[in-house]
Amino acid sequence: MRTTEDCAARGRPKNFFLCFLLLLSPASGYPEAAAPVAAYGRLPSLEDVAISPDGNRLAFVKTRGDDRSLGIYEAGKESANGVAKVGEAKLRSLEWADADNLLVTVSQTSAAPLGYTGPKSEAFNLITYNVNRQKLTTLDLYVPNERTFNIIGGQPMIRELNGATSLFIQGYDAAGGFSPALLRYDFAHEVTRVVEKGRAETTHWLLDESGRIAGEFSYRDQQQTWQIYIRRDDRLVQAATGHAAIDLPSLVGFSPDGSSLLVETHDRDEWECKPLSLKDSSWGAPLGPDGCFQRFFIERKSGRVIGGVRRDDDSQYVFYDNERQAHWNAALRAFPGERVRLVSASDDYSRMVLLVFGPAHGYVYALFDWYTHQATVIGKVYEDVSATAEDRPLSYSAADGMVIPAFLTLPPGRAPKDLPLVVLPHGGPAYADAQGFDWWAQALASQGYAVLQPNYRGSTVNPSFMAAGFGEWGRKMQTDLSDGVGFLTKEGIVDPKRVCIVGASYGGYAALAGATLQPEVYRCAVSVAGLSDLGLMLRRTRDRAGLGIVERYWDRFMGASAPDDPRLAQISPILHVGAVTSPILLIHGTDDTVVPYEQSEVMAKALRRAGKSVDFVTLKHEDHWLSHSATRMQMLAATVAFLRANDPP
């Protein structure tokens, strides 16, 4: 495999496209010294590398602090073509619309639109960049003579119509009471128009190759019923309907031959994908594991499914086209023994951008070229992080026998024996950790801690495993974590007297529950944007969204039926502060639109009234996802300092 070092050693590289890392930073190899905490806390140095549909251009974002610059590199040129300042906007994604135009999705925390009331929310916007004109434009979705808002909802769809690229965007219409509206933006004329105004309950559309609406999904929250409409004789007719309190079907895309909509559903037992015929609205047989994926690959211009990542093994990629599969298999062979994730690909998959994590390269972006069979490291994701800690999968049995899958990150240079441990549960709770680079776990491991990331019951390992968590919030979902501590203790890997728990969102709740409901297990606890008063959280949810799917989601896991349900008292940390015996650190952003800042405020007051040891760090203007470099570093530095003071590694 040719690396960037090979290119540099040969002087002026012959293949400028493959060696464009010379513009960025050298990578690969493993110095022994651990990086400082700030190296992990800063936002990634290199983000969102994407290759153009024709495979001739690479787009990338270089970040310094919160300041981002967009760069384009073209085949056959020795320097970047066009560097645009994205600034401090919160970058969410970068993708090519066509060979000349980039789409940059950004967001900002903002108040309700003019004329509406309500709490702050995260508003998403689109920026376009035309490479030939080197022009950066914030997309204006205000349509003349219409009452559309300048925000988007959902992923844009790209279609090429009459040789020109059009972008179809789900926006919002004020005239319909903030109901969805399908908008079309034409790059050639830089004009936006309304294509369709949805019902209030419409959630998303699917467009065929000609840009016509082929499918529409709607959900009536109060009735808990869903409908799928398909186009027939130039009008949308109902093709399927059903009942769902929480787990809604979704329109994934079109079948490989374009004859059906692919609909994904799941119940308590399994995920299921079935084709719904566009011709006669009949359901086809459910697809197996090679058709119902964890992540789907969608053809850019047609919306057809061309493959995906298997749910039962996220290292297995399936492509329906044999040539694409051969390209992917060749890319994997270039990085033996490492985790490889597809990030971006040309339309024919002859050139692919990969994220690679493993002992040979650390954590890097790489480019694979099928025609030359060369794999080239593009650059390190975190430029100051060279050495990475080992991340190994494991599993253990909970007290009731349920097998809990987990990942253990070990501190470099230390034998796995009698180590201090940080339990780092994920948020969600309907989410699952996967093997790979986790900046938070890696940062803690670099400080000398073993880090356990359990996929406790309720995680999205599979539907039945997730369903096992219903009603177990703060109960078996919590003891699944301490059972992991017991397992590692029995294996001799960790010292049971040196265990702390750290987490964000639901993980932040789990940290507080560890300190209040299981004080004998943990030496200290760090809660980042964690829930402390469950009754208050449910009341705020009801005030904001009413009785609906959001509250039903919380109720399902908490085993509650209302904010004043007495069962919440058993698992609400704020009502158990008297049991706290260890120091607690609370960290919360003031712009959090998911878990209100007041959840940490009221917990800090309750702990202080009870005479307990508590520190409270406020992250000014930070959201739920730690999107800013300075406050992300503030969180990580405070966490590490707290751990070192209360459980020295």
C-alpha positions as CSV (number, residue, x, y, z in Angstrom):
1,M,0.0,0.0,0.0
2,R,1.4,3.4,-0.9
3,T,1.2,6.0,1.9
4,T,1.7,9.7,2.0
5,E,5.2,9.2,3.4
6,D,5.9,7.2,0.1
7,C,4.7,10.2,-1.9
8,A,6.8,12.7,0.0
9,A,9.9,10.5,-0.2
10,R,9.8,10.5,-4.0
11,G,9.9,14.3,-4.1
12,R,7.3,15.8,-6.4
13,P,4.6,13.2,-6.4
14,K,3.4,11.9,-9.7
15,N,-0.2,11.3,-8.6
16,F,-1.2,14.7,-7.0
17,F,-4.7,13.5,-6.3
18,L,-3.7,10.5,-4.2
19,C,-1.1,12.5,-2.4
20,F,-3.0,15.6,-1.5
21,L,-2.3,14.9,2.2
22,L,0.9,16.9,1.6
23,L,-1.4,19.9,1.9
24,L,-2.7,18.7,5.3
25,S,-0.7,16.7,7.8
26,P,1.4,13.5,7.9
27,A,-0.1,10.5,9.5
28,S,0.4,6.8,10.4
29,G,2.8,5.3,12.8
30,Y,2.5,5.2,16.6
31,P,4.6,7.4,18.8
32,E,4.5,6.1,22.4
33,A,3.7,9.4,24.1
34,A,0.1,10.0,24.9
35,A,-1.5,13.2,23.6
36,P,-2.6,15.9,26.1
37,V,-6.2,16.0,27.0
38,A,-6.8,19.1,24.9
39,A,-5.9,17.1,21.8
40,Y,-9.0,15.0,22.2
41,G,-11.2,17.8,23.5
42,R,-10.8,20.0,20.5
43,L,-13.1,19.4,17.6
44,P,-11.6,17.1,14.9
45,S,-8.9,18.8,12.9
46,L,-10.0,17.1,9.7
47,E,-13.8,16.7,9.2
48,D,-16.2,15.5,6.6
49,V,-13.9,14.4,3.7
50,A,-16.1,13.8,0.7
51,I,-15.4,12.8,-2.9
52,S,-17.3,14.2,-5.8
53,P,-19.7,11.9,-7.8
54,D,-17.2,11.8,-10.7
55,G,-14.3,11.0,-8.4
56,N,-12.2,14.0,-9.5
57,R,-12.6,16.3,-6.5
58,L,-12.1,15.9,-2.7
59,A,-13.8,18.3,-0.3
60,F,-12.6,18.6,3.3
61,V,-13.0,20.8,6.3
62,K,-10.1,21.9,8.4
63,T,-10.9,23.1,11.9
64,R,-9.0,25.4,14.2
65,G,-10.9,25.9,17.5
66,D,-14.4,26.6,16.2
67,D,-13.2,28.2,13.0
68,R,-13.8,25.9,10.0
69,S,-12.4,26.3,6.4
70,L,-13.7,24.4,3.5
71,G,-11.1,23.2,1.0
72,I,-11.4,21.5,-2.4
73,Y,-8.6,19.4,-4.0
74,E,-8.8,18.5,-7.7
75,A,-7.0,15.7,-9.6
76,G,-3.9,17.0,-11.4
77,K,-3.5,20.1,-9.3
78,E,-0.9,20.7,-6.6
79,S,-2.9,23.1,-4.4
80,A,-6.4,23.4,-3.1
81,N,-8.9,24.9,-5.5
82,G,-10.9,27.4,-3.4
83,V,-10.8,27.7,0.3
84,A,-13.9,29.1,1.9
85,K,-14.4,30.1,5.5
86,V,-17.4,28.3,7.0
87,G,-16.7,30.2,10.2
88,E,-18.1,29.2,13.6
89,A,-21.3,27.6,12.2
90,K,-22.0,24.2,13.8
91,L,-21.2,21.9,10.9
92,R,-23.4,18.8,10.7
93,S,-22.6,17.3,7.3
94,L,-20.9,17.8,4.0
95,E,-21.9,16.1,0.7
96,W,-21.7,16.7,-3.0
97,A,-24.9,17.5,-4.9
98,D,-23.0,17.1,-8.2
99,A,-19.5,17.4,-9.5
100,D,-19.5,21.2,-9.1
101,N,-21.7,21.9,-6.0
102,L,-21.3,21.1,-2.4
103,L,-24.0,21.0,0.3
104,V,-23.0,22.0,3.8
105,T,-25.6,21.4,6.6
106,V,-25.2,23.6,9.6
107,S,-27.3,24.4,12.7
108,Q,-27.8,26.9,15.4
109,T,-29.7,27.1,18.6
110,S,-32.5,29.6,18.2
111,A,-35.7,30.9,19.6
112,A,-39.1,30.0,18.0
113,P,-39.7,31.6,14.6
114,L,-41.5,35.0,14.5
115,G,-45.1,34.7,15.4
116,Y,-44.6,31.4,17.3
117,T,-43.9,30.8,21.0
118,G,-42.0,28.0,22.7
119,P,-38.5,27.1,24.0
120,K,-35.3,27.3,22.0
121,S,-34.7,24.6,19.4
122,E,-32.0,23.5,17.1
123,A,-32.6,25.0,13.6
124,F,-30.9,23.5,10.5
125,N,-29.9,25.4,7.4
126,L,-28.1,24.7,4.2
127,I,-25.1,26.3,2.7
128,T,-24.0,25.6,-0.9
129,Y,-20.5,26.0,-2.4
130,N,-19.9,26.2,-6.1
131,V,-16.4,25.1,-6.9
132,N,-16.0,26.8,-10.3
133,R,-17.2,30.2,-9.0
134,Q,-15.7,29.7,-5.5
135,K,-19.0,31.0,-4.2
136,L,-20.4,30.1,-0.7
137,T,-24.1,30.8,-0.4
138,T,-26.5,30.4,2.5
139,L,-29.6,28.9,0.9
140,D,-32.6,31.2,1.1
141,L,-35.8,29.1,1.5
142,Y,-38.1,32.1,1.7
143,V,-40.3,31.6,-1.3
144,P,-42.0,34.7,-2.8
145,N,-45.7,34.9,-2.1
146,E,-45.4,31.9,0.3
147,R,-44.9,31.7,4.0
148,T,-42.0,29.3,4.2
149,F,-39.4,29.3,7.0
150,N,-35.7,29.4,6.3
151,I,-35.0,26.0,8.1
152,I,-34.9,22.5,6.8
153,G,-36.1,19.2,8.2
154,G,-34.6,15.9,7.1
155,Q,-32.0,14.9,4.5
156,P,-32.2,16.7,1.2
157,M,-32.8,14.6,-2.0
158,I,-30.7,15.2,-5.1
159,R,-32.2,14.6,-8.6
160,E,-30.9,15.5,-12.1
161,L,-33.6,16.8,-14.3
162,N,-33.1,17.8,-17.9
163,G,-29.3,17.7,-17.4
164,A,-29.4,20.1,-14.4
165,T,-29.2,19.4,-10.7
166,S,-32.2,20.1,-8.4
167,L,-32.3,19.8,-4.7
168,F,-35.5,18.8,-3.0
169,I,-35.7,19.9,0.6
170,Q,-38.3,19.4,3.4
171,G,-39.1,22.8,4.7
172,Y,-41.9,24.3,6.7
173,D,-45.0,26.3,5.8
174,A,-46.3,29.0,8.2
175,A,-49.7,29.2,6.5
176,G,-50.3,25.6,7.4
177,G,-49.5,26.0,11.0
178,F,-45.8,25.1,10.7
179,S,-46.7,22.1,8.6
180,P,-44.2,20.4,6.2
181,A,-43.6,21.8,2.7
182,L,-41.5,20.2,0.0
183,L,-39.3,22.7,-1.7
184,R,-37.2,22.6,-4.8
185,Y,-34.0,24.5,-5.3
186,D,-32.4,24.7,-8.8
187,F,-28.6,25.3,-8.8
188,A,-28.6,26.7,-12.3
189,H,-31.0,29.5,-11.6
190,E,-30.5,29.7,-7.8
191,V,-34.3,29.7,-7.3
192,T,-36.5,28.0,-4.7
193,R,-40.1,27.1,-5.2
194,V,-42.8,25.1,-3.4
195,V,-43.5,21.7,-4.9
196,E,-46.0,20.3,-2.3
197,K,-47.6,21.4,0.9
198,G,-48.1,18.5,3.2
199,R,-50.7,17.6,5.8
200,A,-49.9,18.6,9.3
201,E,-49.1,15.0,10.0
202,T,-46.8,14.5,7.0
203,T,-43.3,13.5,8.1
204,H,-41.4,12.8,4.9
205,W,-41.6,12.3,1.1
206,L,-39.7,10.1,-1.3
207,L,-39.1,11.3,-4.9
208,D,-38.5,9.2,-8.0
209,E,-35.8,9.8,-10.6
210,S,-38.0,12.4,-12.4
211,G,-38.4,14.4,-9.3
212,R,-42.1,13.5,-8.7
213,I,-43.4,12.5,-5.3
214,A,-43.6,8.7,-5.4
215,G,-44.3,8.1,-1.7
216,E,-45.4,10.1,1.4
217,F,-45.4,9.0,5.0
218,S,-47.8,10.5,7.5
219,Y,-48.4,10.0,11.2
220,R,-51.3,11.1,13.4
221,D,-49.8,11.4,16.8
222,Q,-53.0,11.5,18.9
223,Q,-54.6,8.5,17.0
224,Q,-51.2,6.7,16.9
225,T,-51.9,5.7,13.3
226,W,-49.6,5.9,10.2
227,Q,-50.3,6.1,6.5
228,I,-48.2,5.5,3.4
229,Y,-49.4,7.2,0.2
230,I,-48.1,6.4,-3.3
231,R,-48.6,8.2,-6.6
232,R,-51.1,6.8,-8.9
233,D,-52.6,8.6,-11.9
234,D,-51.0,11.9,-10.8
235,R,-52.4,11.8,-7.3
236,L,-51.4,10.4,-4.0
237,V,-53.6,7.5,-2.7
238,Q,-53.4,5.6,0.5
239,A,-51.5,2.4,0.0
240,A,-51.0,1.1,3.6
241,T,-51.9,2.0,7.1
242,G,-51.2,0.8,10.6
243,H,-50.9,1.6,14.3
244,A,-47.7,2.5,16.2
245,A,-47.4,4.3,19.5
246,I,-43.6,5.0,19.2
247,D,-41.8,2.9,16.7
248,L,-42.8,4.3,13.3
249,P,-42.1,2.8,9.9
250,S,-40.0,4.8,7.5
251,L,-39.6,5.0,3.8
252,V,-35.9,4.0,3.2
253,G,-35.8,4.4,-0.6
254,F,-36.7,2.5,-3.7
255,S,-36.0,-1.2,-4.4
256,P,-33.0,-1.9,-6.7
257,D,-35.3,-2.2,-9.7
258,G,-37.3,0.9,-8.8
259,S,-40.6,-0.9,-8.7
260,S,-41.3,-0.7,-5.0
261,L,-40.8,1.5,-2.0
262,L,-38.6,-0.1,0.7
263,V,-40.3,0.3,4.1
264,E,-38.5,-0.4,7.3
265,T,-40.5,-1.4,10.5
266,H,-39.7,-3.0,13.8
267,D,-41.6,-4.6,16.7
268,R,-40.4,-6.1,19.9
269,D,-38.7,-9.0,18.1
270,E,-36.9,-7.8,14.9
271,W,-36.4,-5.1,12.4
272,E,-38.1,-5.8,9.1
273,C,-37.9,-4.4,5.6
274,K,-40.6,-5.0,3.0
275,P,-41.1,-3.8,-0.5
276,L,-44.4,-2.0,-1.2
277,S,-45.4,-2.2,-4.8
278,L,-45.8,1.1,-6.6
279,K,-48.0,-0.6,-9.1
280,D,-50.7,-2.3,-7.0
281,S,-49.8,-1.4,-3.3
282,S,-49.1,-5.0,-2.5
283,W,-46.5,-6.0,0.1
284,G,-43.6,-8.2,-0.9
285,A,-42.0,-10.8,1.3
286,P,-39.8,-9.4,4.1
287,L,-36.1,-9.1,3.2
288,G,-33.5,-10.9,5.1
289,P,-30.3,-9.6,6.7
290,D,-28.9,-8.8,3.3
291,G,-31.7,-6.5,2.6
292,C,-32.6,-4.8,5.9
293,F,-29.6,-2.9,7.0
294,Q,-28.2,-0.9,9.9
295,R,-27.2,1.7,7.4
296,F,-28.5,1.8,3.8
297,F,-26.5,2.9,0.7
298,I,-28.7,4.9,-1.6
299,E,-28.0,5.8,-5.2
300,R,-27.6,9.5,-5.3
301,K,-29.8,10.4,-8.4
302,S,-32.4,7.7,-8.2
303,G,-33.0,7.0,-4.5
304,R,-32.6,3.3,-5.1
305,V,-31.1,1.0,-2.4
306,I,-27.8,-0.4,-3.7
307,G,-26.6,-2.1,-0.4
308,G,-25.9,-1.5,3.2
309,V,-24.2,-2.4,6.5
310,R,-25.5,-5.6,8.1
311,R,-27.2,-5.2,11.5
312,D,-25.8,-8.4,13.0
313,D,-22.2,-7.4,12.1
314,D,-21.4,-3.7,11.4
315,S,-18.1,-4.8,9.7
316,Q,-20.0,-6.5,6.9
317,Y,-20.9,-4.4,3.9
318,V,-23.2,-5.8,1.3
319,F,-23.5,-4.4,-2.3
320,Y,-26.0,-5.8,-4.8
321,D,-23.7,-5.0,-7.7
322,N,-20.8,-7.4,-8.0
323,E,-18.4,-4.7,-9.2
324,R,-19.1,-2.4,-6.2
325,Q,-18.7,-5.4,-3.9
326,A,-15.3,-6.1,-5.5
327,H,-14.2,-2.5,-5.0
328,W,-15.2,-2.6,-1.3
329,N,-13.5,-6.0,-0.7
330,A,-10.3,-4.6,-2.3
331,A,-10.4,-1.5,0.0
332,L,-10.7,-3.7,3.1
333,R,-7.7,-5.7,2.0
334,A,-5.6,-2.5,2.1
335,F,-6.2,-2.2,5.9
336,P,-5.9,-5.7,7.4
337,G,-6.7,-5.9,11.1
338,E,-8.3,-2.4,11.3
339,R,-11.8,-1.1,11.5
340,V,-12.8,0.5,8.1
341,R,-15.9,2.6,7.6
342,L,-17.2,3.9,4.3
343,V,-17.6,7.7,4.4
344,S,-18.0,8.8,0.8
345,A,-17.8,7.3,-2.7
346,S,-17.9,8.3,-6.3
347,D,-21.0,7.2,-8.1
348,D,-19.3,4.1,-9.5
349,Y,-17.5,3.4,-6.2
350,S,-14.1,3.4,-8.0
351,R,-12.8,5.9,-5.4
352,M,-13.9,5.7,-1.8
353,V,-13.1,7.9,1.3
354,L,-12.7,5.7,4.4
355,L,-12.4,6.2,8.1
356,V,-9.8,3.8,9.4
357,F,-9.1,3.0,13.0
358,G,-6.5,0.5,14.2
359,P,-2.9,-0.2,15.4
360,A,-1.2,0.5,12.1
361,H,-2.7,4.0,11.4
362,G,-4.4,5.3,14.5
363,Y,-7.6,7.2,13.4
364,V,-7.3,8.6,9.9
365,Y,-9.2,9.4,6.7
366,A,-8.0,7.4,3.8
367,L,-8.7,7.2,0.0
368,F,-8.9,4.0,-1.9
369,D,-8.5,4.1,-5.7
370,W,-9.8,0.9,-7.5
371,Y,-8.0,1.7,-10.8
372,T,-4.6,2.0,-9.2
373,H,-5.3,-0.3,-6.2
374,Q,-3.6,2.3,-4.1
375,A,-4.8,3.2,-0.6
376,T,-3.6,6.6,0.6
377,V,-3.8,8.1,4.1
378,I,-5.4,11.5,3.7
379,G,-4.9,12.8,7.3
380,K,-5.4,12.3,11.0
381,V,-8.9,13.1,12.3
382,Y,-7.2,14.6,15.4
383,E,-3.9,15.9,14.3
384,D,-2.2,15.9,17.7
385,V,-3.4,12.3,18.5
386,S,-0.9,9.8,17.2
387,A,-1.1,6.9,19.7
388,T,-4.6,5.4,20.2
389,A,-5.7,3.0,23.0
390,E,-6.8,-0.5,22.4
391,D,-10.6,-0.9,22.1
392,R,-11.6,-4.5,22.7
393,P,-15.1,-6.0,22.6
394,L,-16.3,-8.2,25.5
395,S,-19.5,-9.5,27.0
396,Y,-20.7,-10.5,30.5
397,S,-23.8,-11.8,32.2
398,A,-26.1,-9.5,34.1
399,A,-27.5,-10.7,37.4
400,D,-30.6,-12.2,35.7
401,G,-28.4,-14.0,33.0
402,M,-28.9,-11.5,30.2
403,V,-25.7,-11.2,28.2
404,I,-24.5,-7.6,28.0
405,P,-22.2,-6.7,25.1
406,A,-19.6,-4.0,25.9
407,F,-16.4,-2.4,24.8
408,L,-13.3,-1.9,27.0
409,T,-10.7,0.7,26.2
410,L,-7.4,0.1,28.0
411,P,-4.8,2.7,29.0
412,P,-1.7,2.4,26.8
413,G,1.5,1.1,28.3
414,R,-0.2,-0.5,31.4
415,A,-0.9,-4.2,32.1
416,P,-4.7,-4.9,32.3
417,K,-4.5,-5.7,36.0
418,D,-6.0,-3.8,39.0
419,L,-6.7,-0.7,36.9
420,P,-8.8,2.3,37.9
421,L,-12.1,2.1,35.9
422,V,-14.4,4.7,34.4
423,V,-17.8,3.3,33.5
424,L,-19.0,5.4,30.5
425,P,-22.6,4.5,29.5
426,H,-24.0,5.9,26.3
427,G,-26.9,8.3,26.0
428,G,-30.2,7.6,24.3
429,P,-31.1,5.3,25.9
430,A,-32.1,3.8,22.6
431,Y,-28.7,3.9,21.1
432,A,-25.7,1.5,21.0
433,D,-22.0,2.0,21.2
434,A,-19.9,0.3,18.5
435,Q,-16.3,-0.7,18.3
436,G,-14.1,2.1,17.0
437,F,-12.6,5.4,18.0
438,D,-14.5,7.2,20.8
439,W,-12.8,10.5,21.6
440,W,-14.1,10.6,25.2
441,A,-13.1,7.0,26.0
442,Q,-9.7,7.5,24.3
443,A,-9.1,10.7,26.3
444,L,-9.8,9.0,29.6
445,A,-7.7,6.0,28.6
446,S,-4.8,8.3,27.8
447,Q,-4.9,9.5,31.4
448,G,-4.5,6.0,32.8
449,Y,-8.1,4.7,33.2
450,A,-9.7,1.6,31.8
451,V,-13.0,2.7,30.2
452,L,-16.0,0.4,30.1
453,Q,-18.8,1.2,27.6
454,P,-21.7,-1.3,28.2
455,N,-24.6,-1.7,25.8
456,Y,-27.1,-2.1,28.7
457,R,-30.5,-3.5,28.0
458,G,-32.5,-0.9,26.2
459,S,-29.7,-0.3,23.8
460,T,-30.5,-0.8,20.1
461,V,-28.5,-4.0,19.7
462,N,-31.6,-5.6,18.4
463,P,-35.4,-5.0,19.0
464,S,-35.8,-7.7,21.6
465,F,-32.7,-6.4,23.5
466,M,-34.0,-2.9,23.4
467,A,-37.5,-4.1,24.6
468,A,-35.8,-5.8,27.5
469,G,-35.1,-2.2,28.8
470,F,-38.7,-1.1,28.8
471,G,-39.6,-0.1,32.3
472,E,-36.0,-0.8,33.5
473,W,-34.7,2.9,33.5
474,G,-32.7,3.2,36.7
475,R,-33.5,-0.5,37.5
476,K,-31.9,-3.3,35.5
477,M,-30.5,-0.8,33.0
478,Q,-28.6,0.6,35.9
479,T,-27.5,-2.8,37.4
480,D,-26.3,-3.9,34.0
481,L,-23.5,-1.3,34.5
482,S,-22.5,-2.4,38.0
483,D,-22.6,-6.0,36.8
484,G,-19.9,-5.0,34.3
485,V,-17.8,-3.7,37.2
486,G,-18.2,-7.0,39.0
487,F,-17.2,-8.9,35.9
488,L,-14.0,-6.9,35.3
489,T,-13.2,-7.2,39.0
490,K,-13.5,-11.0,38.9
491,E,-11.2,-11.0,35.8
492,G,-8.7,-9.0,37.8
493,I,-8.6,-6.2,35.3
494,V,-9.9,-3.4,37.6
495,D,-9.7,-2.5,41.2
496,P,-13.2,-2.4,42.6
497,K,-12.3,0.4,45.0
498,R,-11.2,2.7,42.2
499,V,-14.4,3.0,40.0
500,C,-16.1,6.2,38.9
501,I,-19.0,6.6,36.5
502,V,-19.1,9.3,33.8
503,G,-21.8,9.9,31.2
504,A,-23.8,12.4,29.1
505,S,-27.6,12.7,28.5
506,Y,-29.0,9.3,29.6
507,G,-25.4,8.4,30.6
508,G,-25.5,11.5,32.8
509,Y,-28.6,10.2,34.4
510,A,-26.9,6.8,34.9
511,A,-23.9,8.6,36.6
512,L,-26.3,10.3,39.0
513,A,-28.2,7.1,39.6
514,G,-24.9,5.4,40.3
515,A,-24.1,8.0,43.0
516,T,-27.6,8.0,44.6
517,L,-29.0,4.4,44.0
518,Q,-25.7,2.5,44.2
519,P,-23.3,4.6,46.2
520,E,-21.3,1.6,47.3
521,V,-20.1,0.9,43.8
522,Y,-18.7,4.2,42.6
523,R,-16.0,6.4,44.1
524,C,-17.2,9.5,42.1
525,A,-19.6,10.5,39.4
526,V,-19.6,13.0,36.5
527,S,-23.0,13.9,34.9
528,V,-22.9,15.8,31.6
529,A,-26.4,17.1,30.6
530,G,-27.9,14.4,32.7
531,L,-31.5,14.0,34.0
532,S,-31.9,14.4,37.7
533,D,-35.6,15.0,38.3
534,L,-37.7,12.7,36.1
535,G,-41.0,14.1,37.1
536,L,-39.9,17.6,36.2
537,M,-38.5,16.3,32.9
538,L,-41.8,14.8,31.9
539,R,-43.7,17.9,32.9
540,R,-41.5,20.0,30.7
541,T,-41.9,17.5,27.9
542,R,-45.6,17.7,28.2
543,D,-45.6,21.5,28.3
544,R,-43.5,21.6,25.1
545,A,-44.9,18.8,23.0
546,G,-48.1,17.8,24.7
547,L,-49.3,14.3,25.3
548,G,-47.6,12.5,22.3
549,I,-44.9,10.3,21.0
550,V,-42.1,12.1,22.9
551,E,-43.6,11.5,26.3
552,R,-44.6,8.0,25.3
553,Y,-40.9,7.3,24.5
554,W,-39.8,8.4,28.0
555,D,-42.7,6.6,29.7
556,R,-41.9,3.4,28.0
557,F,-38.4,3.2,29.4
558,M,-39.1,4.8,32.8
559,G,-42.1,2.5,33.4
560,A,-44.3,5.5,34.3
561,S,-47.6,6.8,33.1
562,A,-47.5,10.5,34.1
563,P,-45.1,13.1,35.7
564,D,-46.5,12.4,39.1
565,D,-46.3,8.6,38.8
566,P,-45.0,7.4,42.2
567,R,-42.8,4.9,40.4
568,L,-40.6,7.8,39.3
569,A,-39.7,8.5,42.9
570,Q,-37.8,5.2,43.1
571,I,-35.4,6.1,40.3
572,S,-35.2,9.9,40.4
573,P,-31.7,10.9,41.7
574,I,-32.9,14.2,43.1
575,L,-35.1,12.3,45.7
576,H,-32.1,10.2,46.9
577,V,-29.4,12.8,47.5
578,G,-29.3,11.7,51.2
579,A,-27.7,8.5,50.1
580,V,-24.8,10.2,48.3
581,T,-21.4,9.3,49.8
582,S,-19.1,10.3,46.9
583,P,-18.3,13.6,45.2
584,I,-20.3,14.6,42.1
585,L,-19.5,16.8,39.2
586,L,-22.3,18.3,37.2
587,I,-21.7,19.8,33.7
588,H,-24.4,21.3,31.5
589,G,-24.7,23.7,28.5
590,T,-27.0,26.6,28.7
591,D,-28.3,26.1,25.2
592,D,-29.3,22.4,25.7
593,T,-32.6,21.8,23.8
594,V,-32.9,18.1,24.8
595,V,-32.2,18.0,28.5
596,P,-33.0,21.4,30.1
597,Y,-30.1,23.1,31.9
598,E,-32.4,23.3,34.9
599,Q,-32.0,19.5,35.4
600,S,-28.4,20.1,36.6
601,E,-29.4,23.4,38.4
602,V,-32.0,21.8,40.6
603,M,-29.7,18.8,41.4
604,A,-26.8,21.1,42.4
605,K,-29.1,22.9,44.8
606,A,-30.5,19.7,46.3
607,L,-27.0,18.3,46.8
608,R,-25.8,21.5,48.5
609,R,-28.8,21.6,50.8
610,A,-28.0,18.1,51.8
611,G,-24.4,19.0,52.5
612,K,-22.9,16.8,49.8
613,S,-19.8,17.4,47.8
614,V,-20.8,18.8,44.4
615,D,-19.1,20.9,41.7
616,F,-21.2,22.5,38.9
617,V,-19.6,23.6,35.6
618,T,-21.7,25.7,33.3
619,L,-20.9,25.6,29.5
620,K,-22.1,28.9,28.2
621,H,-23.9,28.8,24.8
622,E,-23.3,25.1,24.5
623,D,-25.9,22.6,23.2
624,H,-26.6,19.0,24.0
625,W,-24.0,17.6,21.7
626,L,-20.9,19.6,22.8
627,S,-20.6,21.2,19.4
628,H,-18.1,23.9,20.3
629,S,-14.4,23.3,20.7
630,A,-13.8,25.6,23.7
631,T,-16.7,24.2,25.8
632,R,-15.9,20.6,24.7
633,M,-12.4,21.1,26.0
634,Q,-13.8,22.8,29.2
635,M,-16.0,19.7,29.8
636,L,-13.1,17.2,29.2
637,A,-10.6,19.2,31.3
638,A,-13.0,19.5,34.2
639,T,-13.9,15.8,34.0
640,V,-10.2,14.7,34.0
641,A,-9.3,17.1,36.8
642,F,-12.2,15.8,38.9
643,L,-11.3,12.2,38.3
644,R,-7.6,12.7,39.1
645,A,-8.5,14.5,42.3
646,N,-11.0,11.9,43.5
647,D,-9.6,8.7,41.9
648,P,-6.0,9.2,40.9
649,P,-4.9,6.9,38.1
